[in-house]
Structures are given as C-alpha cells and as structure tokens.
C-alpha cells in the first residue's frame, strides 16, 4: 500500500467520523428543541 492511498483512507475515516458526530449532535439537540435554527 502506498502512502498516498493510506493518507486518503485516513482522511476519509476522519471526515466520516466528524460528519457522524455533527449529524448525531444535530439529532440530539433537535430532539431537545435546541436545533430549531433552520
């Protein structure tokens, strides 16, 4: 495995984890009635 493909895999993993955290927090605050800013 080359270093560029490894870097791409790590970047995708980091991006997906951050996106998952954002979606989870949005759902959590939305259930509490805080995410009514849209």
Buried (B, 14 or more C-beta within 10 A) or exposed (E): EEEEEEEEEEEEEEEEEEEEEEEEEEEEEEEEEEEEEE
